[in-house]
Each structure stands twice: as C-alpha cells, then as structure tokens.
Amino acid sequence: MGEFVLPYAVVRAEDDPDAAVCAFLESTYEAAADLAAWDREALECPRGTPRHPRLVG
C-alpha cells in the first residue's frame, strides 16, 4: 500500500525510543521527498535547538 509503519512495540523495545521515532520520521520524509522529486535544498533547513524557534527571514 506504500505506507510507512513503525509498530509501537518496536519503539518501546528501543533503548532510546525518541531517537528511534526521529530516525523513522527522517527516513520516511527522505523517501517521500525523493520519490516526489521535491526541491529539498529549497525546502529544508538545519535543525534548531529545542524550545528556541528558528528565525525565518
């Protein structure tokens, strides 16, 4: 069906569940963005610091 699935049990079994979810989300985004031929360079920006919004300019 072309879906991305990350079972809850898999996340719970990880030593670092936050990192596992983040890696899953990044990999699914990359796959979808590449498949759709998005201009990723124009769309993406570096990660910020938690609780500190990035400036948009």
N, C-alpha and C positions, 0 to 999 in steps of 0.2 A: 504494500500500500504506500510505500515511500514515506513511512513515518519514522521518527526517531523516538526510541523508547529507553528510558532509564528506570528500571524497576526499583521501587522503594527499598526492597530487601538488599539490593546491591549497594545502595547508598549507606544503609545502616551498617553494613558489614565493613565499610571502609574505615581505615584509621583516621582519615581526615575527610569527613563527609562534605564539608564546604568545598574543599579543593576538588573532590570528585564531581560534584554538581557543576562547578565552574568549568572544569575541563570538558564535561559533556556539553554544556551550553556553547562553549567556544568552538568545539569541533562541529557541532550541528550548524552553527552560524556559518562557519567557514565553508562547509559542504554546500549549504543552500546558496550562499552568496556566490560561490564559484560556479555552481550549476546555473544560476540565473544570470551570470555574467555581469554582476554589479560592478560599478567602479569603486572598488573597496578603498583605494587610496583617497578618493574624494569623500567617502562616507565615514571612514574610521578615524579615531583619534586615540592617543595614548590613554592608558588607564590613569585615573586620578587617585587621590588619597581619600579613603573613606571619610565621610562627613564633611568634606571640603569640596564644594561644587567647582567644576572646571569653568573657566571663563570662556565665553563664546564671543568671538569677535570678528 
